[in-house]
Amino acid sequence: MRAGRLLEVLAVIHIDPETLDNKARYKLLIGSVVPRPIAFVSTVNRQGQTNLAPFSFFTACGSSPMRVCFVPMIRSSDGQKKDTLRNIEATKEFVVHVVSESFVRQMSQTAGEYPPDISEFDEAGLTPVPSTVVKPPRVAEALVAMECRLHQLVELGDAVGHGTIVVGDVVALHFDESVLDEAEGKVRLDVLSPIGRLAGNSYCRITDTFDIARP
């Protein structure tokens, strides 16, 4: 007979999310879904004014064609769409950058709410450089950048606590030569030094990794 493992019975707290307000639900969600990669997204409006903002509801969502998605949430301060989403709705283009530790403080600076005519590039001291396919500029300090054209918008609601899934087709890739192993076709994580989002003001590094062989 196979011996069973004795498990300690722990107290479990059961929560119905419908009994919580939006702030409480948000805190539990971002404290549980961790770490989250950060999409550092540059856009332009119809007048060509630049915008730069971070989003930690972000992931890859396909490789053929290559696609990424992120979710700009409705602003809690005024219940309006963020400038990033408004710009993408207008121009159908954006650039997603991976956040490295070398410019994480500048990235954090762009998370503030600025008027549409204020460029977060200037506020954070980051350098815009021309993209090759789309109109929004790239961040020169970023080691990885993905130029995207809008594939689809999925609106999940128009109130605080809701957001819009932005799905983009990657139409151009940019890697700093230090971060790409061209022979292996792999990104050097130790050089990229990506930062993950936790809860509150907390972030994390990729400094301890391990491998598990798949069956």
Secondary structure, 3 states (H helix, E strand, C coil): CCCCCCCCCCCCCCCCHHHCCHHHHHHHHHHHCCCEECEEEEEECCCCCEEEEEECCEEEEEECCEEEEECCECCCCCCCCCHHHHHHHHHCEEEEEECEHHHHHHHHHCCCCCCCCCCHHHHHCCCEECCCCCCCCEECCCCEEEEEEEEEEEECCCCCCCEEEEEEEEEEEEECCCCEECCCCEECHHHHCEEEECCCCCEEECCCCCCCCCC
